[in-house]
């Protein structure tokens, strides 16, 4: 009887695994058809088992076809990407794609076998969901999930639609729509609402948004799971509506303020019995709506210090947060961003970090070393005191547009950590940038480590990158990338890339609060790369990736040039030289106009698509206006007219330059000119008060911007090169 029962169980498990494998393969076949529809019939897919609990893939040729085998849909997609990169010299990035496949696909003489040393390949930061993804529809998400799979990512953060889950939970707890109107933020601010930093800003949030994004999350999760990914869903960390104190007057609440300019938010004390109850309700409701893979993201003190540094307090708090997850899901694993240990290291010393982490069993917590390429926290925490952890590249802050990266550190860091005797329980590699769709070389390089276990030869890898990106490798493009490696991508001395003074609120200084202008190289050293790129137009000018890089290098050169030009009109002002002030300030305005014209040649650098995609989310004129305001605000003021975060998420985008930055500088220059004509000192304080109101008026206005590029990349770049190269060269020679 028991033998028959056991046989039935085995057969049932085999049937389940077979059904899963077939679904997995169907998702893989569908991905291939989306990526290379004209050649999809030449590929076959098959499942193979993991090795030592980690993913593996194989590629071989049989009967004129390419056979892709993998232990998951992600592994099969990685096999496809490897074949496209190494055998077809193709490339798929956010900013430039080369899918010019050979007419006859190359066949492999020997089988390729790759396994990974990283069980988890993590992706996304809370901030990415707004700085890049605020207005994404399913078509854009589908494209991104394919990109994830091709690059080996199997553990994406998945928080779209979280607001709908909370809406359901609080409605069932008796909260009215009026109670919640001041709780949910606008769509561009969800990241900070989800992390408990702010309430209500950019709202009120329409119910139509919540419902549509609940449906979008369902699609996202279904596709991710079909490809074998393990999505990380959110959990409760104590953030509750301000109306909570009316519904539960005896609840232990703490008011906290993330930054000046935003109202207090309310955190429910983890000692309060309601904490575990609400945490359980949330996970139960979320599982009902979206299912679960048992990994939950929760950050208790994101840029908010705890009330005390007492280790006993922190230990009990951590234990209660985990217990709230465990009550709803006994298999729960807490995924924690390690950002707090970097951003507030004065508070988080060894006793505090250890207390927070030790309260949770090692196999029930996973730490994200969130900015390992900037500061490897694992090295000063004994590899997180035994907890499993993931090596991550953060790289981008706020979606700022700049050429920047720590390319040598990214080339060496992950494998050095993997081979370190002090690595502890290193489980994975990941990307945790605040925004994507920039500097694709850094992201391609990081994810190359997924299927490698030895250090990369960076120069050799760069040659392959250039060949795949431009369709050919030339001595000049090789030299371009050696220059970039030594300049813009040699970011050892600064945390994040320099912005242009153009994007800062007008000032006589060389910087503003959030517009950092310090470069990690001499700006003149980037000029030869621009020259070589212009000279390479004849060889590579038709390549999509080349055109993006051509614009980006040109943009960076012109953006850098704004600083010495600014110094000229500042000097003229201080010397009371009206003629030269007018001359150089006009050149400065002309530079902004020329930058706008350059960036209008490619959608990657245009304001129009950002605004249009925001408006498309609205179901009526009022919603469209609200979403446009959210879109405008995030990338300019970030808050109200007095926001201390203005320019944090500044963008060098066509449309934004001519419509926001240029008129703002013009108003400044008009005030300075008037002061010089009267022989008076410029009243900068009065100007700042005045310009804040103008900025807010811009944020709350509506306007259509172009959504299609002018498609004259090569011609515009050549024109600007002729106009500026010798002028900029002379400026740096002084």
NORLIN-V487473 format. One record per backbone hydrogen bond with DSSP energy under -1.0 kcal/mol. NH is the residue of the N-H (numbers start at 1). CO is the residue of the C=O. E is the energy in kcal/mol with one decimal. If there is no record, write none. Layout:
BEGIN
nh=NH co=CO e=E
nh=NH co=CO e=E
END
This chain:
BEGIN
nh=5 co=1 e=-2.1
nh=6 co=2 e=-2.8
nh=7 co=3 e=-2.3
nh=8 co=4 e=-2.1
nh=9 co=5 e=-2.3
nh=10 co=6 e=-2.4
nh=11 co=7 e=-2.6
nh=12 co=8 e=-2.5
nh=13 co=9 e=-2.6
nh=14 co=10 e=-2.5
nh=15 co=11 e=-2.4
nh=16 co=12 e=-2.5
nh=17 co=13 e=-2.8
nh=18 co=14 e=-2.5
nh=19 co=15 e=-2.5
nh=20 co=16 e=-2.6
nh=21 co=17 e=-2.7
nh=22 co=18 e=-2.6
nh=23 co=19 e=-2.1
nh=24 co=20 e=-2.9
nh=25 co=21 e=-2.8
nh=26 co=22 e=-2.3
nh=27 co=23 e=-2.2
nh=28 co=24 e=-1.9
nh=29 co=25 e=-2.7
nh=30 co=26 e=-2.2
nh=31 co=27 e=-1.9
nh=32 co=28 e=-2.1
nh=33 co=29 e=-1.9
nh=34 co=30 e=-1.7
nh=35 co=31 e=-2.2
nh=36 co=32 e=-2.8
nh=39 co=36 e=-1.5
nh=40 co=36 e=-1.0
nh=42 co=39 e=-2.1
nh=43 co=40 e=-1.8
nh=44 co=66 e=-2.5
nh=46 co=68 e=-1.8
nh=48 co=70 e=-1.7
nh=51 co=54 e=-2.5
nh=54 co=51 e=-1.4
nh=57 co=114 e=-2.8
nh=58 co=69 e=-2.5
nh=59 co=112 e=-2.0
nh=60 co=67 e=-1.7
nh=62 co=65 e=-2.1
nh=65 co=62 e=-2.0
nh=66 co=42 e=-2.8
nh=67 co=60 e=-3.6
nh=68 co=44 e=-3.3
nh=69 co=58 e=-2.8
nh=70 co=46 e=-2.1
nh=71 co=56 e=-1.9
nh=74 co=227 e=-1.6
nh=76 co=72 e=-2.2
nh=77 co=73 e=-2.5
nh=78 co=74 e=-2.4
nh=79 co=75 e=-2.0
nh=80 co=76 e=-2.0
nh=81 co=77 e=-2.5
nh=82 co=78 e=-2.5
nh=83 co=79 e=-2.3
nh=84 co=80 e=-2.7
nh=85 co=81 e=-2.6
nh=86 co=82 e=-2.9
nh=87 co=83 e=-2.1
nh=88 co=83 e=-1.2
nh=90 co=84 e=-2.7
nh=91 co=98 e=-2.3
nh=98 co=91 e=-2.8
nh=101 co=99 e=-1.9
nh=112 co=59 e=-2.9
nh=114 co=57 e=-2.8
nh=116 co=55 e=-1.9
nh=120 co=427 e=-2.2
nh=122 co=429 e=-1.5
nh=123 co=155 e=-1.7
nh=124 co=431 e=-1.9
nh=129 co=126 e=-1.1
nh=130 co=127 e=-1.9
nh=131 co=127 e=-2.8
nh=132 co=128 e=-1.6
nh=133 co=128 e=-2.0
nh=136 co=133 e=-1.7
nh=141 co=137 e=-2.3
nh=142 co=138 e=-3.1
nh=143 co=139 e=-1.5
nh=144 co=140 e=-1.9
nh=145 co=141 e=-2.7
nh=146 co=142 e=-1.8
nh=147 co=143 e=-1.9
nh=148 co=144 e=-2.7
nh=149 co=145 e=-2.4
nh=150 co=146 e=-2.7
nh=151 co=147 e=-1.7
nh=152 co=149 e=-1.7
nh=153 co=148 e=-2.5
nh=154 co=121 e=-1.3
nh=155 co=121 e=-2.0
nh=157 co=123 e=-2.5
nh=158 co=232 e=-3.1
nh=162 co=159 e=-1.8
nh=165 co=161 e=-1.2
nh=166 co=162 e=-2.0
nh=167 co=163 e=-2.1
nh=168 co=164 e=-2.4
nh=169 co=165 e=-2.3
nh=170 co=166 e=-2.8
nh=171 co=167 e=-2.2
nh=172 co=168 e=-2.1
nh=173 co=169 e=-1.0
nh=174 co=171 e=-1.5
nh=175 co=170 e=-2.7
nh=180 co=176 e=-1.6
nh=181 co=177 e=-1.1
nh=183 co=180 e=-1.6
nh=184 co=180 e=-1.7
nh=186 co=201 e=-2.9
nh=189 co=186 e=-2.0
nh=193 co=189 e=-1.7
nh=194 co=190 e=-3.9
nh=195 co=191 e=-1.2
nh=196 co=193 e=-1.6
nh=197 co=192 e=-3.0
nh=198 co=192 e=-1.1
nh=200 co=183 e=-2.0
nh=203 co=200 e=-2.3
nh=210 co=206 e=-1.3
nh=211 co=207 e=-2.4
nh=212 co=208 e=-2.3
nh=213 co=209 e=-2.4
nh=214 co=210 e=-1.4
nh=215 co=211 e=-1.8
nh=216 co=212 e=-1.7
nh=217 co=213 e=-2.1
nh=218 co=214 e=-1.7
nh=219 co=215 e=-1.6
nh=220 co=216 e=-2.5
nh=221 co=217 e=-2.8
nh=222 co=218 e=-1.9
nh=223 co=219 e=-2.2
nh=224 co=220 e=-2.5
nh=225 co=221 e=-2.7
nh=226 co=222 e=-2.0
nh=227 co=223 e=-1.4
nh=228 co=225 e=-1.7
nh=229 co=224 e=-2.7
nh=230 co=154 e=-3.3
nh=232 co=156 e=-2.7
nh=233 co=295 e=-2.1
nh=235 co=297 e=-1.7
nh=240 co=266 e=-2.6
nh=244 co=241 e=-1.7
nh=245 co=242 e=-1.1
nh=247 co=243 e=-1.7
nh=248 co=244 e=-3.0
nh=251 co=248 e=-2.1
nh=253 co=251 e=-1.0
nh=254 co=267 e=-2.3
nh=256 co=265 e=-2.6
nh=262 co=259 e=-1.5
nh=265 co=256 e=-2.8
nh=267 co=254 e=-2.7
nh=268 co=238 e=-3.4
nh=269 co=252 e=-3.2
nh=272 co=269 e=-1.5
nh=275 co=272 e=-2.2
nh=277 co=273 e=-1.4
nh=278 co=274 e=-3.1
nh=279 co=275 e=-2.4
nh=280 co=276 e=-2.2
nh=281 co=277 e=-2.4
nh=282 co=278 e=-2.8
nh=283 co=279 e=-2.0
nh=284 co=280 e=-2.4
nh=285 co=281 e=-2.7
nh=286 co=282 e=-2.9
nh=287 co=283 e=-2.6
nh=288 co=284 e=-2.1
nh=289 co=285 e=-2.2
nh=290 co=286 e=-3.5
nh=291 co=287 e=-2.0
nh=296 co=333 e=-2.9
nh=297 co=233 e=-2.8
nh=298 co=335 e=-1.8
nh=303 co=301 e=-1.0
nh=314 co=310 e=-2.1
nh=315 co=311 e=-2.5
nh=316 co=312 e=-2.1
nh=317 co=313 e=-2.4
nh=318 co=314 e=-2.3
nh=319 co=315 e=-2.2
nh=320 co=316 e=-2.1
nh=321 co=317 e=-2.1
nh=322 co=318 e=-2.3
nh=323 co=319 e=-2.4
nh=324 co=320 e=-2.1
nh=325 co=321 e=-1.3
nh=326 co=322 e=-2.8
nh=327 co=323 e=-2.3
nh=329 co=325 e=-2.5
nh=332 co=329 e=-2.4
nh=333 co=294 e=-2.5
nh=334 co=364 e=-2.9
nh=335 co=296 e=-3.7
nh=336 co=366 e=-2.5
nh=338 co=368 e=-2.6
nh=342 co=339 e=-1.3
nh=343 co=339 e=-3.3
nh=344 co=340 e=-1.8
nh=347 co=344 e=-1.1
nh=348 co=344 e=-2.4
nh=349 co=347 e=-1.8
nh=353 co=349 e=-2.7
nh=354 co=350 e=-2.7
nh=355 co=351 e=-2.0
nh=356 co=352 e=-2.2
nh=357 co=353 e=-2.2
nh=358 co=354 e=-3.2
nh=360 co=357 e=-1.8
nh=364 co=361 e=-2.1
nh=365 co=362 e=-1.1
nh=366 co=334 e=-3.0
nh=367 co=388 e=-2.7
nh=368 co=336 e=-2.8
nh=369 co=390 e=-2.0
nh=370 co=368 e=-1.7
nh=372 co=369 e=-1.0
nh=372 co=392 e=-1.3
nh=374 co=371 e=-1.4
nh=375 co=371 e=-2.8
nh=377 co=375 e=-1.4
nh=379 co=376 e=-1.6
nh=380 co=377 e=-1.4
nh=383 co=378 e=-2.9
nh=385 co=381 e=-2.1
nh=387 co=384 e=-2.0
nh=389 co=425 e=-1.8
nh=390 co=367 e=-2.0
nh=391 co=428 e=-2.4
nh=392 co=369 e=-1.0
nh=393 co=430 e=-1.8
nh=396 co=394 e=-2.7
nh=400 co=397 e=-1.6
nh=405 co=488 e=-1.1
nh=407 co=489 e=-2.2
nh=410 co=406 e=-2.4
nh=411 co=407 e=-1.9
nh=412 co=408 e=-1.5
nh=413 co=409 e=-3.3
nh=416 co=412 e=-2.3
nh=417 co=413 e=-2.5
nh=418 co=414 e=-2.2
nh=419 co=415 e=-2.0
nh=423 co=420 e=-1.4
nh=427 co=389 e=-3.2
nh=428 co=389 e=-1.1
nh=429 co=120 e=-1.8
nh=430 co=391 e=-2.2
nh=431 co=122 e=-1.5
nh=432 co=393 e=-2.8
nh=434 co=396 e=-2.4
nh=442 co=439 e=-1.5
nh=444 co=440 e=-2.4
nh=445 co=441 e=-2.2
nh=446 co=442 e=-2.1
nh=447 co=443 e=-1.9
nh=449 co=446 e=-1.3
nh=450 co=447 e=-1.1
nh=452 co=449 e=-1.7
nh=461 co=457 e=-2.6
nh=462 co=458 e=-2.8
nh=463 co=459 e=-1.9
nh=464 co=460 e=-1.7
nh=465 co=461 e=-2.5
nh=466 co=462 e=-2.8
nh=467 co=463 e=-2.3
nh=468 co=464 e=-2.7
nh=469 co=465 e=-2.1
nh=470 co=466 e=-3.3
nh=471 co=467 e=-1.6
nh=478 co=474 e=-2.3
nh=479 co=475 e=-2.0
nh=480 co=476 e=-2.2
nh=481 co=477 e=-1.9
nh=482 co=478 e=-1.5
nh=483 co=479 e=-2.2
nh=484 co=480 e=-2.5
nh=485 co=481 e=-2.0
nh=486 co=482 e=-1.5
nh=487 co=483 e=-1.3
nh=489 co=484 e=-2.9
nh=490 co=487 e=-1.9
nh=491 co=405 e=-2.5
nh=492 co=490 e=-2.2
nh=499 co=516 e=-3.6
nh=503 co=500 e=-1.5
nh=504 co=501 e=-1.5
nh=512 co=515 e=-1.2
nh=516 co=514 e=-1.1
nh=525 co=522 e=-1.9
nh=526 co=523 e=-1.3
nh=530 co=526 e=-1.3
nh=531 co=527 e=-2.2
nh=532 co=528 e=-2.6
nh=533 co=529 e=-2.1
nh=534 co=530 e=-2.3
nh=535 co=531 e=-2.2
nh=537 co=534 e=-1.2
nh=540 co=536 e=-3.0
nh=541 co=537 e=-2.4
nh=543 co=540 e=-2.3
nh=547 co=543 e=-2.3
nh=548 co=544 e=-1.9
nh=549 co=545 e=-2.3
nh=550 co=546 e=-2.9
nh=551 co=547 e=-2.1
nh=552 co=548 e=-2.6
nh=553 co=549 e=-2.6
nh=554 co=550 e=-2.1
nh=555 co=551 e=-3.5
nh=556 co=552 e=-2.2
nh=557 co=553 e=-2.3
nh=558 co=554 e=-2.4
nh=559 co=555 e=-2.8
nh=560 co=556 e=-2.5
nh=561 co=557 e=-1.9
nh=563 co=560 e=-1.5
nh=565 co=561 e=-1.7
nh=566 co=562 e=-2.3
nh=567 co=563 e=-2.0
nh=568 co=564 e=-1.2
nh=569 co=565 e=-1.6
nh=570 co=566 e=-2.4
nh=571 co=567 e=-2.4
nh=572 co=568 e=-2.2
nh=573 co=569 e=-2.1
nh=574 co=570 e=-2.5
nh=575 co=571 e=-2.0
nh=576 co=573 e=-1.6
nh=577 co=572 e=-3.2
nh=578 co=576 e=-1.1
nh=581 co=577 e=-2.3
nh=582 co=578 e=-2.6
nh=583 co=579 e=-2.1
nh=584 co=580 e=-2.9
nh=585 co=581 e=-2.5
nh=586 co=582 e=-1.8
nh=587 co=583 e=-1.7
nh=588 co=584 e=-1.9
nh=589 co=585 e=-2.0
nh=590 co=586 e=-2.4
nh=591 co=587 e=-2.1
nh=592 co=588 e=-1.8
nh=593 co=589 e=-2.1
nh=594 co=590 e=-2.4
nh=595 co=591 e=-2.5
nh=596 co=592 e=-2.3
nh=597 co=593 e=-2.1
nh=598 co=594 e=-2.4
nh=599 co=595 e=-2.6
nh=600 co=596 e=-1.5
nh=601 co=598 e=-1.6
nh=602 co=599 e=-1.4
nh=605 co=602 e=-1.7
nh=606 co=603 e=-1.7
nh=607 co=654 e=-2.8
nh=611 co=607 e=-2.0
nh=612 co=608 e=-3.0
nh=613 co=609 e=-2.3
nh=614 co=610 e=-1.3
nh=615 co=611 e=-2.4
nh=616 co=612 e=-2.1
nh=617 co=614 e=-1.2
nh=618 co=615 e=-1.6
nh=624 co=620 e=-2.4
nh=625 co=621 e=-2.3
nh=626 co=622 e=-2.2
nh=627 co=623 e=-2.7
nh=628 co=624 e=-2.2
nh=629 co=625 e=-2.2
nh=630 co=626 e=-2.3
nh=631 co=627 e=-2.5
nh=632 co=628 e=-2.7
nh=633 co=629 e=-2.7
nh=634 co=630 e=-2.2
nh=636 co=633 e=-1.4
nh=638 co=633 e=-3.4
nh=643 co=640 e=-2.0
nh=646 co=643 e=-1.1
nh=647 co=636 e=-3.8
nh=648 co=645 e=-2.5
nh=650 co=647 e=-1.7
nh=653 co=651 e=-1.3
nh=654 co=605 e=-3.3
nh=657 co=653 e=-2.2
nh=659 co=655 e=-1.8
nh=660 co=656 e=-1.8
nh=661 co=656 e=-2.1
nh=662 co=657 e=-3.1
nh=664 co=660 e=-1.5
nh=665 co=661 e=-2.3
nh=666 co=662 e=-2.7
nh=667 co=663 e=-2.0
nh=668 co=664 e=-1.6
nh=669 co=665 e=-3.0
nh=670 co=666 e=-2.5
nh=671 co=667 e=-1.8
nh=672 co=668 e=-2.4
nh=673 co=669 e=-3.0
nh=674 co=670 e=-2.2
nh=675 co=671 e=-2.1
nh=676 co=672 e=-2.7
nh=677 co=673 e=-2.6
nh=678 co=674 e=-1.7
nh=680 co=675 e=-3.1
nh=684 co=682 e=-1.4
nh=687 co=683 e=-1.9
nh=688 co=684 e=-2.5
nh=689 co=685 e=-2.0
nh=690 co=686 e=-2.0
nh=691 co=687 e=-3.2
nh=692 co=688 e=-1.9
nh=694 co=690 e=-1.5
nh=695 co=691 e=-2.9
nh=696 co=692 e=-2.2
nh=697 co=693 e=-2.1
nh=698 co=694 e=-2.1
nh=699 co=695 e=-2.4
nh=700 co=696 e=-2.0
nh=701 co=698 e=-1.2
nh=710 co=600 e=-2.2
nh=716 co=712 e=-2.7
nh=717 co=713 e=-2.3
nh=718 co=714 e=-2.4
nh=719 co=715 e=-2.1
nh=720 co=716 e=-2.5
nh=721 co=717 e=-2.3
nh=722 co=718 e=-2.1
nh=723 co=719 e=-1.7
nh=724 co=720 e=-2.6
nh=725 co=721 e=-2.3
nh=728 co=724 e=-3.1
nh=729 co=725 e=-2.7
nh=730 co=726 e=-2.3
nh=731 co=727 e=-1.8
nh=732 co=728 e=-2.0
END
